[in-house]
Amino acid sequence: IKTATFSEVAEDNAEPLYYLHPGSWIRGDFTTWVGHEEKNRAWKYLKQVKSLLKGHLNPQAEEELMCAEGSDWFWWYGDDNFTLYYQEFDELFRKHLRRALELANLEVPDFLDEPIKKEIQSVIPSMIAVAYINPKIDGLVENYYEYLGAGEFDVSTFSTGQMAVKSYFLEKIVYGFNEEKLFLMLKPQPGRTIERVELYFEGGRDIVLDSKRRTSNQDKVEFAWKKVFEIAIPLNITEGTDEVKFYLIIKGEQVSERYPRAGSFKIKKLQKDEIDVIW
């Protein structure tokens, strides 16, 4: 084996390269760090601060600037990676930039007080609803046709960014509509006991279902829990127009778990005149 430096290799019958493939370990491109409006704005913040610091850097200010130049800040902006702590990451990134200017005895511009991360992305179904359904609310799925045409969310794992965390209670959430109701079917992980389900609708009313006492804080909501947890909710409770946004908190076995971990599920109400078009 004869070792060589890049310079030595380049001197020995080298040919010019007109293209270099992105040296990224994710998808072979740089979209994890740049391209989305939030990611691009973070880079603009960094560039503007670096321009202000030109000629004023001291070791302390330079250290703060170098902290802000770490690639992980840009990972958490945009809609491709999720974290429960997106507000903290956003604040810390801008705090490093502010501190760099302060340590250089420079005025801190107002734009650094404006959050880059506006809101966390809603979670959309892995399969959309394409037909009206009318399941029997008995805690059982007795035949295949009860939920034929329904949509679903796959919650077997939760994305929290780089890590996927296994769901404790649920394997999936199935949803569907008829003209008057929203139906939810919560399929549990094997052996799990669900004692309480709380639903929170954006702009609508909250629903609390106690499976031990078989009580609901909303009289018109039906539910049953045996092998699955089935819920029928009048559409006027959701208060949505074309879209319904909600999240759930499930409790039991001294465990409480939120679905999704951050943000809300977003589903489009299925209108009767859409069904023939979809099919």
Number of C-alpha atoms within 10 A of each C-alpha: 3 3 6 8 7 7 9 10 11 11 9 8 6 10 8 6 6 5 6 6 7 11 9 11 8 10 9 10 13 13 16 21 21 18 12 15 14 20 22 17 17 23 18 12 16 19 12 13 19 18 10 16 19 8 9 15 18 12 11 13 21 18 15 19 23 12 15 22 16 11 11 13 20 25 19 24 28 24 17 13 18 22 18 14 11 19 16 10 18 20 16 15 25 22 16 20 24 22 18 28 24 14 16 18 13 14 10 16 12 8 10 17 12 11 15 22 20 13 12 18 16 16 19 16 18 10 14 18 23 20 21 20 21 17 23 16 19 17 18 17 19 10 9 7 12 14 21 16 19 21 20 21 19 15 20 18 15 17 18 16 14 11 12 11 14 13 19 17 26 22 17 18 20 20 25 27 28 18 14 11 20 24 24 22 26 23 19 20 15 11 8 13 16 23 18 19 21 16 17 17 19 17 13 16 13 16 19 17 22 17 19 10 9 12 15 18 11 14 8 11 18 17 23 19 21 13 17 19 22 25 24 23 19 17 19 13 18 22 16 16 10 10 13 20 21 21 19 20 16 19 18 15 10 6 11 14 16 16 21 20 19 20 18 21 19 17 21 16 18 20 14 13 8 11 14 9 8 9 8
